[in-house]
Amino acid sequence: MVSGTPERLSLPVLATLCDILDCTPADLIATSAQNLPARCVAGEEAPINLAARRPARVRLTPEG
């Protein structure tokens, strides 16, 4: 945490930092929100066939 930007922060570490600095998690973590465009509008396309997107199950058989 000291040498660079941390990728993960556990809750016990966050609680300890808040106790030491006498602050809340909201004071330490900056949040932002963005309005993203919808991926698709309902009714424009046919439903997605999930079976076509799943890989086929492989059956292993002993060599003989």
TATAGI-V976038 format. One record per pair of residues at least 24 apart in sequence whose ideal C-beta (glycine too) atoms are under 10 Angstrom apart, sorted by the first residue. I is the first residue (numbers start at 1). J is the second residue. If there is no record, write none. Layout:
I|J / I|J
This chain:
none
